[in-house]
Amino acid sequence: MKSPTEIVELMLSQDAFSQLLGMELVAIDKGTCTLRCRITLEMTNGFGIAHGGITYSLSDSALAFASNAHGFHCFSVDTNIAHLKKVSLGDVLTATCTESHRGKRTGVYVVDIQNQEGTRVAYFRGTVFVSTEQW
């Protein structure tokens, strides 16, 4: 079976969207993942702040990598996010995903998203389906 690092490197190599957003893998292990990305002009909305989809996408990728790092293909079935503070151009976001439950068929994860000052800007929760297909 592949290591968590091998799995995520493979996933990232085929993940054009995460690459487009400039996501950087900071840490990975079974059930946990930390990603980072800098907010660029292309990521801002009409209010001049980061589009909510950026924190969502960063969280969704962290969820995917953390859950798949166990060695089995996982797919999100339910996700939600709470945006707590505005995110500005130039901010550096860090998303840390932690596994809170892992069963035979489902897993539940939480993602804490902070800016470069350590301020929580969003909170994400996701449930994945755990398949029997191995990486």
C-alpha positions in Angstrom: 0.0 0.0 0.0 1.2 3.5 -0.8 2.3 5.9 1.9 0.2 9.0 2.7 2.8 11.2 1.0 2.8 9.0 -2.2 -1.0 9.1 -2.3 -1.3 12.9 -2.0 1.6 13.5 -4.4 -0.3 11.4 -6.9 -3.6 13.1 -6.2 -2.0 16.6 -6.5 -0.3 15.7 -9.7 -3.7 15.1 -11.3 -5.6 17.9 -9.5 -5.5 20.9 -11.9 -7.8 23.0 -9.7 -5.7 22.7 -6.5 -2.6 23.5 -8.6 -4.4 26.5 -10.2 -5.0 27.9 -6.7 -1.4 27.4 -5.8 -2.1 25.1 -2.9 1.0 24.0 -1.0 1.2 20.7 1.0 2.5 21.5 4.4 1.9 18.2 6.2 0.2 14.9 5.6 -0.5 11.7 7.5 -3.4 9.3 7.8 -6.5 11.3 8.7 -4.8 14.7 8.8 -3.6 17.3 6.3 -2.4 20.8 6.3 -2.5 23.0 3.1 -1.5 26.6 2.5 -2.3 29.1 -0.2 -1.9 32.9 -0.8 -4.8 35.0 -1.9 -4.2 36.5 -5.3 -6.1 39.2 -7.2 -7.8 36.4 -9.3 -9.3 35.0 -6.1 -11.1 38.1 -5.1 -14.8 39.0 -5.6 -16.6 42.2 -6.3 -16.1 43.4 -2.7 -12.3 43.1 -3.1 -12.1 40.2 -0.6 -11.4 36.5 -1.2 -14.3 34.7 -2.9 -15.9 32.2 -0.4 -15.2 29.5 -2.8 -11.4 29.8 -2.1 -11.7 28.8 1.6 -14.2 26.1 0.6 -11.9 24.7 -2.1 -8.8 24.8 0.2 -10.8 22.9 2.8 -12.3 20.4 0.3 -8.8 19.5 -0.9 -7.5 19.1 2.7 -10.5 16.8 3.4 -9.7 14.8 0.3 -6.0 14.4 1.1 -6.5 13.6 4.8 -9.2 11.0 4.1 -7.5 9.3 1.2 -4.2 9.1 3.0 -5.4 6.0 4.8 -4.9 4.2 1.4 -8.5 3.8 0.3 -10.4 6.0 -2.2 -12.7 8.4 -0.4 -15.4 10.7 -1.8 -17.2 13.5 -0.1 -20.9 13.1 0.4 -21.7 16.1 2.6 -19.8 19.3 3.4 -20.5 22.7 4.9 -18.5 25.8 5.8 -18.9 28.8 8.0 -17.1 32.0 7.0 -16.1 33.8 10.1 -13.8 36.7 9.0 -13.1 38.4 5.8 -10.0 37.2 3.8 -8.1 39.9 2.0 -5.8 40.1 -1.0 -2.3 38.9 0.0 -3.5 36.9 3.0 -1.9 33.4 3.4 -4.4 30.8 4.5 -3.6 27.6 6.3 -6.2 24.8 6.3 -5.7 22.0 8.9 -7.9 19.0 8.5 -8.4 16.6 11.3 -10.3 13.3 11.4 -12.9 13.1 14.1 -14.4 9.7 13.1 -13.3 6.9 10.8 -15.6 3.9 10.3 -15.6 1.1 7.7 -17.7 3.2 5.2 -17.7 6.8 6.4 -15.4 9.3 7.9 -16.0 12.7 9.4 -13.5 15.5 9.3 -13.2 19.1 10.4 -11.0 21.8 8.8 -9.8 24.9 10.6 -8.8 27.7 8.3 -6.6 30.5 9.7 -4.8 33.5 8.2 -1.2 34.4 8.6 -1.9 36.0 11.9 -3.4 32.8 13.3 -7.0 34.2 13.2 -9.6 31.6 12.3 -11.4 32.8 9.2 -13.5 29.7 8.4 -14.6 26.4 9.8 -15.5 23.4 7.5 -17.0 20.0 8.2 -17.1 17.1 5.8 -18.3 13.5 5.6 -16.7 11.1 3.2 -17.7 7.7 1.8 -14.8 5.2 2.3 -14.6 2.8 -0.7 -12.9 -0.6 -0.7 -10.7 0.5 -3.6 -7.0 0.9 -2.6 -4.5 3.4 -3.9 
